[in-house]
């Protein structure tokens, strides 16, 4: 599965390529903040703010056509208490790796 799917992005942006690219750029610009918030919460074992960080990330990336990232985040968002800490760390690394893949792509069209 590809990191970015322009068909999903176009559907989310009502067929507007320019809007799809703008939403992706906005996500890329804000992704470091989301990642930093999650990393800080993870390091301090602050599960409440960790959940908030995942929830914000989930909301921010729903419209960019990132099926792999969406799947990874949906596995954690709202379910943090179900995981051992080491498993949360592993999942965070997967999520951060996928965010890096998206940053490297930079645009759809």
Buried (B, 14 or more C-beta within 10 A) or exposed (E): EEBBBBEBBBEBBEEEBEBBBEBBEEBBEBBEEBBEBBBEBBEEEEBEBBBBBBBBBBEBBBBBBBEBBBEBBEBBBEEBEEBEEEEBEEBBEBBBEBBEBBBEEEEBE
